[in-house]
Amino acid sequence: MGPVIITLLVVVGGIVMIALFVMGAYNTLVTLRNRYKNAFAQIDVQLKRRYDLIPNLVETAKGYLKHERGTLEAVIAARNSAVTAGAKAASNPGEAGAMKELANAEGALTASLGRLFALAEAYPDLKANTTMNGLMEELTSTENKVSFSRQAYNDSVTEYNTGRERFPSNLIANTFNFAPAELFVVENAAEKVAPKVSF
């Protein structure tokens, strides 16, 4: 074998190695991105369940809380805002603006539900209502599932962001526009506390 053939084999071998590295890094980033999008889909399922429970909760409470119309309307308004923010975030999970908007809407919804629950404490007939108790149990269970789903999503986003920031994978991420993903974090410390349900 002549020196030209050896040089050609070394160059071709180097190109093949680089191509294999690029394909491997690209495929890893795609896998990580799909993993965090799937994790957000799990949050979305639980949030939709939560949103579906709230109108039933308000409707049940409406008969007992006739003089508290403002509180009930605030809960419905917060729920509607959260539904809109959730749909926006679901269309592009990980996008910073959408995730912050969802976190803010969820915080406002949690706060308004907290006010409703506190108000409901003053109505013994409402506390004794079996429909209300059942809805409260379902809502509490759903809140727990949202928390677990949010943790899984944040873990997936952290793994993805770490993968896209590591050298030399960051070169592939920048070349193929793998944007950073945003965590689903509730900003206000008071909003981090789930509403207390005590029926």
C-alpha positions as CSV (number, residue, x, y, z in Angstrom):
1,M,0.0,0.0,0.0
2,G,1.3,3.4,-1.0
3,P,1.4,6.5,1.2
4,V,-1.5,8.0,-0.8
5,I,-3.8,5.1,-0.1
6,I,-2.8,5.1,3.6
7,T,-3.5,8.9,3.8
8,L,-6.8,8.5,2.0
9,L,-7.8,5.7,4.4
10,V,-6.9,7.8,7.5
11,V,-8.9,10.8,6.1
12,V,-11.9,8.6,5.3
13,G,-11.6,6.9,8.7
14,G,-11.6,10.3,10.4
15,I,-14.6,11.5,8.4
16,V,-16.5,8.3,9.3
17,M,-15.6,8.8,13.0
18,I,-16.8,12.4,13.0
19,A,-20.0,11.4,11.2
20,L,-20.7,8.7,13.7
21,F,-20.1,11.1,16.6
22,V,-22.4,13.7,15.0
23,M,-25.2,11.1,14.5
24,G,-24.8,9.7,18.0
25,A,-24.9,13.2,19.6
26,Y,-27.8,14.3,17.5
27,N,-29.8,11.1,18.3
28,T,-29.1,11.5,22.0
29,L,-30.4,15.1,21.9
30,V,-33.5,14.0,20.1
31,T,-34.2,11.3,22.6
32,L,-33.7,13.7,25.5
33,R,-36.0,16.3,23.9
34,N,-38.7,13.7,23.3
35,R,-38.4,12.5,26.9
36,Y,-39.1,15.9,28.4
37,K,-42.0,16.5,25.9
38,N,-43.5,13.2,27.0
39,A,-43.0,14.2,30.7
40,F,-44.9,17.4,30.0
41,A,-47.7,15.5,28.4
42,Q,-48.1,13.6,31.7
43,I,-48.4,17.0,33.5
44,D,-51.0,18.1,30.9
45,V,-53.1,15.0,31.5
46,Q,-53.2,15.8,35.3
47,L,-53.8,19.5,34.7
48,K,-56.8,18.7,32.4
49,R,-58.2,16.4,35.1
50,R,-57.8,19.2,37.6
51,Y,-59.5,21.7,35.3
52,D,-62.4,19.3,34.7
53,L,-63.0,19.0,38.5
54,I,-63.1,22.7,39.3
55,P,-66.4,23.6,37.5
56,N,-68.1,20.7,39.4
57,L,-66.6,21.9,42.6
58,V,-67.8,25.5,42.0
59,E,-71.2,24.3,41.0
60,T,-71.6,22.2,44.2
61,A,-70.4,25.1,46.3
62,K,-72.6,27.6,44.5
63,G,-75.7,26.5,46.2
64,Y,-74.2,27.0,49.7
65,L,-72.1,30.1,48.9
66,K,-74.7,32.3,47.4
67,H,-73.3,35.5,49.0
68,E,-69.7,34.6,47.9
69,R,-70.2,35.0,44.1
70,G,-66.9,37.0,43.7
71,T,-64.9,34.1,45.1
72,L,-66.6,31.6,42.8
73,E,-66.1,33.8,39.8
74,A,-62.4,34.3,40.7
75,V,-61.9,30.5,40.8
76,I,-63.5,30.1,37.3
77,A,-61.5,33.0,35.9
78,A,-58.3,31.6,37.3
79,R,-59.2,28.1,35.9
80,N,-59.9,29.6,32.4
81,S,-56.5,31.4,32.5
82,A,-54.8,28.2,33.5
83,V,-56.5,26.2,30.7
84,T,-55.3,28.8,28.1
85,A,-51.8,28.8,29.5
86,G,-51.8,25.0,29.6
87,A,-52.8,24.8,26.0
88,K,-50.0,27.2,25.0
89,A,-47.4,25.3,27.0
90,A,-48.6,21.9,25.6
91,S,-48.1,23.2,22.0
92,N,-44.5,24.0,22.8
93,P,-43.3,22.3,26.0
94,G,-40.1,23.8,27.4
95,E,-40.5,27.2,25.8
96,A,-39.6,29.7,28.4
97,G,-42.5,32.2,28.0
98,A,-45.1,29.5,27.8
99,M,-43.8,27.7,30.9
100,K,-43.6,30.9,32.9
101,E,-47.1,31.8,31.9
102,L,-48.4,28.4,32.9
103,A,-46.6,28.6,36.3
104,N,-48.1,32.0,37.0
105,A,-51.6,30.8,35.9
106,E,-51.3,27.7,38.1
107,G,-50.2,29.8,41.0
108,A,-53.2,32.1,40.6
109,L,-55.5,29.1,40.4
110,T,-54.0,27.5,43.5
111,A,-54.4,30.8,45.4
112,S,-58.1,31.2,44.3
113,L,-58.8,27.6,45.3
114,G,-57.2,28.2,48.6
115,R,-59.6,31.1,49.2
116,L,-62.6,29.0,48.2
117,F,-61.5,26.2,50.6
118,A,-61.0,28.7,53.4
119,L,-64.4,30.2,52.8
120,A,-66.0,26.7,52.6
121,E,-64.8,26.0,56.1
122,A,-67.4,28.5,57.4
123,Y,-70.3,26.5,55.9
124,P,-71.0,23.3,57.9
125,D,-73.6,22.1,55.4
126,L,-71.1,22.4,52.6
127,K,-68.5,20.6,54.6
128,A,-70.9,17.7,55.1
129,N,-71.9,17.5,51.5
130,T,-70.8,14.1,50.1
131,T,-70.4,15.4,46.5
132,M,-68.2,18.2,47.8
133,N,-66.2,15.7,49.8
134,G,-65.7,13.4,46.9
135,L,-64.6,16.3,44.6
136,M,-62.2,17.5,47.3
137,E,-60.6,14.0,47.5
138,E,-60.3,13.8,43.8
139,L,-58.8,17.3,43.6
140,T,-56.3,16.4,46.4
141,S,-55.3,13.2,44.5
142,T,-54.9,15.1,41.3
143,E,-52.7,17.8,43.0
144,N,-50.4,15.1,44.2
145,K,-50.2,13.6,40.7
146,V,-49.4,17.1,39.3
147,S,-46.6,17.5,41.7
148,F,-45.1,14.1,40.8
149,S,-45.5,14.8,37.1
150,R,-43.9,18.2,37.4
151,Q,-40.9,16.7,39.2
152,A,-40.5,14.1,36.4
153,Y,-40.7,16.8,33.8
154,N,-38.1,19.0,35.6
155,D,-35.8,16.0,35.9
156,S,-36.2,15.3,32.1
157,V,-35.6,19.0,31.3
158,T,-32.5,19.1,33.4
159,E,-31.1,16.0,31.7
160,Y,-31.8,17.5,28.3
161,N,-30.3,20.9,29.1
162,T,-27.2,19.2,30.6
163,G,-26.8,17.0,27.4
164,R,-27.1,20.0,25.1
165,E,-24.7,22.1,27.1
166,R,-21.9,19.5,27.4
167,F,-18.9,19.8,25.1
168,P,-18.7,18.6,22.3
169,S,-22.5,17.9,22.2
170,N,-23.1,21.7,22.5
171,L,-21.6,22.1,19.0
172,I,-24.2,19.7,17.6
173,A,-27.0,21.3,19.7
174,N,-26.1,24.8,18.4
175,T,-25.7,23.6,14.8
176,F,-29.1,21.8,14.8
177,N,-31.0,24.4,16.9
178,F,-31.7,22.4,20.0
179,A,-33.0,25.3,22.1
180,P,-32.8,25.1,25.9
181,A,-36.0,23.9,27.7
182,E,-37.5,25.8,30.7
183,L,-38.3,24.1,34.0
184,F,-41.8,24.2,35.3
185,V,-41.2,26.1,38.5
186,V,-43.7,28.0,40.7
187,E,-42.0,31.3,41.4
188,N,-43.9,32.6,44.5
189,A,-43.2,30.6,47.7
190,A,-46.8,30.9,48.8
191,E,-47.9,29.3,45.5
192,K,-45.7,26.3,46.1
193,V,-48.0,25.1,48.9
194,A,-51.0,23.1,47.6
195,P,-54.3,24.3,48.9
196,K,-55.3,22.8,52.2
197,V,-58.2,20.5,51.9
198,S,-59.9,19.6,55.2
199,F,-63.4,18.3,54.8
